[in-house]
């Protein structure tokens, strides 16, 4: 059977918006972590009919694993936020070892990688307000918040809190995603899960929950076989969330 997805090293890819992140010192450190680990991405073969966003989305979400997170991308061009997201997954998997496949490990890795969006957005709103990431992510996040019942002014206020303190925004979103994600995966049915969502609805960033494809996280986690002890990952998550600055703690420990 021919290979339809070709492994391509990060060094051979073009990061089209990297200039927007010149004032963000954390980004080159995250990218370097991937370069040092010689990670690869998977790209459809030239001329393949797989080079379309919907196929790539299915391949990424349906067949991703924490131990082999080789992202599938449409072509040899990607964005800086995609690199940062992949880097956090790589760092989490390296730190957690077998624990990365547990419910707690899966939720921690995904929550960290996703919550870093809040940090990047907050930083870019101040340092690079015309950044391409803002042009794509702010409307998408606003749509999720508007769907949840917020007004345009309320969406703007949330983004303003990101720019006022990107580190605090990271902590707030990380805590929300991890705690709600774990709670949902531990539910034994829709009624129990409904109570989790209802309880979370009063939290300030709750309108962003579904922006992060929480349903996919739950489906993936619930489908994993039991076996590996999740207590070490849970203990690490507790320590991270209790920190005054979780992002600084992660950078000190993992970078």
VEXTI-915789 format. One line per field, with one value per residue (C-alpha): residue number from 1; residue in one letter; x, y, z. Coordinates in steps of 0.5 Angstrom, whole numbers, plus 500, padded with zeros to 3 digits. Layout:
<rs>
pos = c(NUM,...)
code = c(a,...)
px = c(X,...)
py = c(Y,...)
pz = c(Z,...)
</rs>
This chain:
<rs>
pos = c(1,2,3,4,5,6,7,8,9,10,11,12,13,14,15,16,17,18,19,20,21,22,23,24,25,26,27,28,29,30,31,32,33,34,35,36,37,38,39,40,41,42,43,44,45,46,47,48,49,50,51,52,53,54,55,56,57,58,59,60,61,62,63,64,65,66,67,68,69,70,71,72,73,74,75,76,77,78,79,80,81,82,83,84,85,86,87,88,89,90,91,92,93,94,95,96,97,98,99,100,101,102,103,104,105,106,107,108,109,110,111,112,113,114,115,116,117,118,119,120,121,122,123,124,125,126,127,128,129,130,131,132,133,134,135,136,137,138,139,140,141,142,143,144,145,146,147,148,149,150,151,152,153,154,155,156,157,158,159,160,161,162,163,164,165,166,167,168,169,170,171,172,173,174,175,176,177,178,179,180,181,182,183,184,185,186,187,188,189,190,191,192,193,194,195,196,197,198,199,200,201,202,203,204,205,206,207,208,209,210,211,212,213,214,215,216,217,218,219,220,221,222,223,224,225,226,227,228,229,230,231,232,233,234,235,236,237,238,239,240,241,242,243,244,245,246,247,248,249,250,251,252,253,254,255)
code = c(x,x,x,x,x,x,x,x,x,x,x,x,x,x,x,x,x,x,x,x,x,x,x,x,x,x,x,x,x,x,x,x,x,x,x,x,x,x,x,x,x,x,x,x,x,x,x,x,x,x,x,x,x,x,x,x,x,x,x,x,x,x,x,x,x,x,x,x,x,x,x,x,x,x,x,x,x,x,x,x,x,x,x,x,x,x,x,x,x,x,x,x,x,x,x,x,x,x,x,x,x,x,x,x,x,x,x,x,x,x,x,x,x,x,x,x,x,x,x,x,x,x,x,x,x,x,x,x,x,x,x,x,x,x,x,x,x,x,x,x,x,x,x,x,x,x,x,x,x,x,x,x,x,x,x,x,x,x,x,x,x,x,x,x,x,x,x,x,x,x,x,x,x,x,x,x,x,x,x,x,x,x,x,x,x,x,x,x,x,x,x,x,x,x,x,x,x,x,x,x,x,x,x,x,x,x,x,x,x,x,x,x,x,x,x,x,x,x,x,x,x,x,x,x,x,x,x,x,x,x,x,x,x,x,x,x,x,x,x,x,x,x,x,x,x,x,x,x,x,x,x,x,x,x,x)
px = c(500,503,504,499,502,509,513,516,521,519,525,523,516,515,511,507,506,512,514,508,511,518,516,514,520,516,515,522,523,517,519,526,524,520,527,531,526,527,519,516,509,505,503,499,503,504,497,493,486,487,490,484,482,476,480,486,481,479,486,488,482,480,487,491,495,499,505,505,502,505,500,497,497,495,501,508,506,503,502,506,500,500,507,506,500,504,510,506,503,510,513,507,508,515,514,508,511,506,501,500,495,491,485,488,494,490,486,492,496,490,488,496,496,489,490,496,492,489,497,498,492,493,501,499,493,499,505,502,494,494,497,494,492,488,484,483,482,478,472,472,472,467,462,463,462,456,453,453,449,455,454,459,461,462,467,471,472,474,479,481,483,487,491,492,495,496,499,493,489,493,491,484,483,487,484,477,479,482,477,471,474,476,469,466,470,468,461,457,451,449,445,451,455,449,450,458,456,451,456,461,456,458,465,468,471,465,463,469,469,466,471,476,472,471,466,472,477,471,470,477,479,472,475,482,483,484,491,496,495,493,495,502,498,493,498,502,496,494,501,500,493,495,501,500,503,502,506,512,512,511,517,522,520,519,524)
py = c(500,507,512,518,522,524,525,532,536,542,545,544,548,555,559,564,569,568,575,577,573,577,580,574,571,564,562,561,557,553,552,550,544,541,542,539,533,533,532,531,533,529,532,529,527,532,532,528,529,529,536,540,542,537,531,534,536,528,525,530,529,522,519,523,520,523,519,520,527,528,533,532,539,541,543,545,552,552,558,559,558,551,550,552,548,542,544,544,537,534,537,534,528,528,530,525,519,513,518,522,517,517,521,526,526,527,533,536,536,539,544,547,547,550,555,558,561,566,568,569,573,577,578,580,585,589,588,586,588,587,579,574,570,575,576,568,567,573,572,564,565,571,566,561,566,569,563,562,568,574,580,583,588,582,579,585,585,578,579,586,581,577,583,586,580,574,570,570,569,563,560,562,558,552,551,551,547,541,541,541,536,531,532,531,524,522,522,516,519,525,527,527,531,536,538,539,544,547,548,551,556,561,561,567,563,558,561,559,551,549,553,548,542,539,534,531,531,527,522,520,520,515,511,509,503,503,501,506,510,517,519,522,526,529,531,535,538,540,543,547,549,551,556,563,563,556,558,561,554,550,554,553,545,544,549)
pz = c(500,498,503,503,508,508,514,514,519,522,519,512,513,512,518,515,521,525,524,528,534,534,541,544,547,549,542,540,546,544,537,539,543,537,533,538,539,531,531,524,521,516,509,504,498,492,488,493,494,501,501,504,511,512,511,515,521,521,520,526,531,529,529,534,540,546,545,537,536,529,526,519,515,508,506,507,511,518,523,529,534,531,533,540,541,538,543,549,547,546,553,557,554,555,562,564,560,561,565,558,556,562,563,567,563,557,560,562,556,552,557,557,549,549,554,551,546,551,553,545,544,550,548,541,542,546,541,534,534,526,527,523,529,531,525,525,532,535,530,532,539,539,535,541,546,542,541,549,550,551,547,543,549,553,548,548,555,556,550,554,560,556,554,561,564,559,565,569,562,561,568,568,562,564,570,567,561,566,571,567,562,567,571,564,563,570,568,568,563,560,566,570,565,564,571,570,564,569,574,570,566,572,570,567,561,560,554,551,552,546,542,544,541,548,546,542,548,552,546,546,553,554,549,552,556,563,566,567,574,573,580,578,572,577,582,577,575,582,583,577,578,585,583,582,575,572,566,569,573,566,563,569,569,562,558)
</rs>
